[in-house]
Amino acid sequence: MEENNQPVVSLISKPENMLKTVYTACRTCYSADSPINIYESTDDKEKMLKLIEKVISSGHYSTIEHIQVSFAISNVSRACTHQLVRHRHMSFSQKSQRYVKEKGQFDFIIPPTILKNEELKNKFVAFMGKISEQYQEFIDAGIPAEDARAILPNATASSMVASLNLREMIHLANLRLCTRAQYEIRLLVKKMCDELIKEEPWLKPYLVPKCERLGFCDEDKSCGRMPTKKQ
Ligand SMILES: Cc1cc2nc3c(=O)[nH]c(=O)nc-3n(C[C@H](O)[C@H](O)[C@H](O)COP(=O)(O)OP(=O)(O)OC[C@H]3O[C@@H](n4cnc5c(N)ncnc54)[C@H](O)[C@@H]3O)c2cc1C
């Protein structure tokens, strides 16, 4: 897949004391000590990681809801953003097709299966050109962008700021890194995970497809990476 046909993702906001905050939330549940004492007296990373793993594995997920992260995302198709916005515990601010008119050829994402076939790719690009011309004719005739956009395709490139807490981030990774998810959202979520892991490497074991946490595949059509539930 061509580099300029891929999601562009940057982590733009996260708490500085992520590990310590999650640890404090976990420890507070089992300690007579006050949360602030726990927070201020702990620096043993291994001890923190051990407890966090125990608590998350037990399903005590409120402890990871205290952490909020935000990503700047661009160069993704509207098809992909439509899949992302199905995640109900995320917050979004997306480039509006009502307020922002497309000027000239709109940007679009070409699916890799089409991209690798030169003839089909050329047809795809030519078709985007035709849509663009028609869109422009509507705009020039005074049709509002919010109505002219009706002819823009799923492939139209979009951008957004997306924020979520750590519980939802893990859930998102578990679902969307699975090979059953479509290539583009898989790539987008992989980049989101990579950005966060770069800053917080301890999160690596959690930001994985669900089969890695479960130890088996619960999908109907398995990719074969893990044994199925039945097996
Ligand atoms: C491979 C794949 C294929 C898909 N195919 C389709 C499809 O064909 N058609 C389609 O419409 N969608 C499809 N989806 C989207 C899917 O149905 C979910 O809408 C999307 O994955 C969001 O997942 P979620 O609801 O678990 O997560 P979120 O919305 O992120 O919520 C996280 C969790 O919070 C809890 N929660 C959130 N809201 C509620 C609620 N109202 N009631 C109870 N619990 C709640 C649930 O435990 C949920 O798992 C697909 C998703 C994947 C990954």
PDBQT file of the ligand as one rigid body, heavy atoms in Angstrom, charges set to zero:
ROOT
HETATM    1  C1  LIG A 301     -15.030  -7.457  12.414  1.00  0.00    +0.000 C 
HETATM    2  C2  LIG A 301     -16.182  -6.545  12.663  1.00  0.00    +0.000 A 
HETATM    3  C3  LIG A 301     -17.296  -6.614  11.831  1.00  0.00    +0.000 A 
HETATM    4  C4  LIG A 301     -18.396  -5.782  12.054  1.00  0.00    +0.000 A 
HETATM    5  N1  LIG A 301     -19.473  -5.867  11.212  1.00  0.00    +0.000 NA
HETATM    6  C5  LIG A 301     -20.571  -5.091  11.446  1.00  0.00    +0.000 A 
HETATM    7  C6  LIG A 301     -21.729  -5.149  10.607  1.00  0.00    +0.000 A 
HETATM    8  O1  LIG A 301     -21.781  -5.937   9.668  1.00  0.00    +0.000 OA
HETATM    9  N2  LIG A 301     -22.758  -4.325  10.859  1.00  0.00    +0.000 N 
HETATM   10  C7  LIG A 301     -22.764  -3.452  11.910  1.00  0.00    +0.000 A 
HETATM   11  O2  LIG A 301     -23.745  -2.725  12.115  1.00  0.00    +0.000 OA
HETATM   12  N3  LIG A 301     -21.671  -3.350  12.716  1.00  0.00    +0.000 NA
HETATM   13  C8  LIG A 301     -20.599  -4.135  12.518  1.00  0.00    +0.000 A 
HETATM   14  N4  LIG A 301     -19.501  -4.022  13.335  1.00  0.00    +0.000 N 
HETATM   15  C9  LIG A 301     -19.522  -3.029  14.420  1.00  0.00    +0.000 C 
HETATM   16  C10 LIG A 301     -19.878  -3.678  15.772  1.00  0.00    +0.000 C 
HETATM   17  O3  LIG A 301     -21.175  -4.244  15.747  1.00  0.00    +0.000 OA
HETATM   18  C11 LIG A 301     -19.803  -2.648  16.903  1.00  0.00    +0.000 C 
HETATM   19  O4  LIG A 301     -20.754  -1.632  16.682  1.00  0.00    +0.000 OA
HETATM   20  C12 LIG A 301     -18.443  -1.984  16.976  1.00  0.00    +0.000 C 
HETATM   21  O5  LIG A 301     -17.414  -2.926  16.835  1.00  0.00    +0.000 OA
HETATM   22  C13 LIG A 301     -18.303  -1.298  18.341  1.00  0.00    +0.000 C 
HETATM   23  O6  LIG A 301     -18.081  -2.323  19.302  1.00  0.00    +0.000 OA
HETATM   24  P1  LIG A 301     -18.676  -2.351  20.746  1.00  0.00    +0.000 P 
HETATM   25  O7  LIG A 301     -20.143  -2.113  20.715  1.00  0.00    +0.000 OA
HETATM   26  O8  LIG A 301     -18.176  -3.579  21.448  1.00  0.00    +0.000 OA
HETATM   27  O9  LIG A 301     -17.832  -1.192  21.373  1.00  0.00    +0.000 OA
HETATM   28  P2  LIG A 301     -18.132   0.216  21.990  1.00  0.00    +0.000 P 
HETATM   29  O10 LIG A 301     -19.262   0.940  21.387  1.00  0.00    +0.000 OA
HETATM   30  O11 LIG A 301     -16.776   0.819  21.874  1.00  0.00    +0.000 OA
HETATM   31  O12 LIG A 301     -18.502  -0.107  23.481  1.00  0.00    +0.000 OA
HETATM   32  C14 LIG A 301     -17.581  -0.788  24.335  1.00  0.00    +0.000 C 
HETATM   33  C15 LIG A 301     -18.357  -1.730  25.222  1.00  0.00    +0.000 C 
HETATM   34  O13 LIG A 301     -19.236  -0.961  26.056  1.00  0.00    +0.000 OA
HETATM   35  C16 LIG A 301     -20.424  -1.713  26.283  1.00  0.00    +0.000 C 
HETATM   36  N5  LIG A 301     -21.562  -0.954  25.750  1.00  0.00    +0.000 N 
HETATM   37  C17 LIG A 301     -21.509   0.154  24.974  1.00  0.00    +0.000 A 
HETATM   38  N6  LIG A 301     -22.741   0.596  24.705  1.00  0.00    +0.000 NA
HETATM   39  C18 LIG A 301     -23.584  -0.269  25.277  1.00  0.00    +0.000 A 
HETATM   40  C19 LIG A 301     -25.004  -0.359  25.336  1.00  0.00    +0.000 A 
HETATM   41  N7  LIG A 301     -25.798   0.510  24.735  1.00  0.00    +0.000 N 
HETATM   42  N8  LIG A 301     -25.534  -1.382  26.022  1.00  0.00    +0.000 NA
HETATM   43  C20 LIG A 301     -24.766  -2.275  26.663  1.00  0.00    +0.000 A 
HETATM   44  N9  LIG A 301     -23.406  -2.266  26.649  1.00  0.00    +0.000 NA
HETATM   45  C21 LIG A 301     -22.833  -1.257  25.963  1.00  0.00    +0.000 A 
HETATM   46  C22 LIG A 301     -20.243  -3.049  25.580  1.00  0.00    +0.000 C 
HETATM   47  O14 LIG A 301     -19.718  -3.981  26.500  1.00  0.00    +0.000 OA
HETATM   48  C23 LIG A 301     -19.230  -2.743  24.515  1.00  0.00    +0.000 C 
HETATM   49  O15 LIG A 301     -18.513  -3.877  24.063  1.00  0.00    +0.000 OA
HETATM   50  C24 LIG A 301     -18.394  -4.855  13.134  1.00  0.00    +0.000 A 
HETATM   51  C25 LIG A 301     -17.265  -4.782  13.978  1.00  0.00    +0.000 A 
HETATM   52  C26 LIG A 301     -16.177  -5.619  13.753  1.00  0.00    +0.000 A 
HETATM   53  C27 LIG A 301     -14.988  -5.508  14.672  1.00  0.00    +0.000 C 
ENDROOT
TORSDOF 0
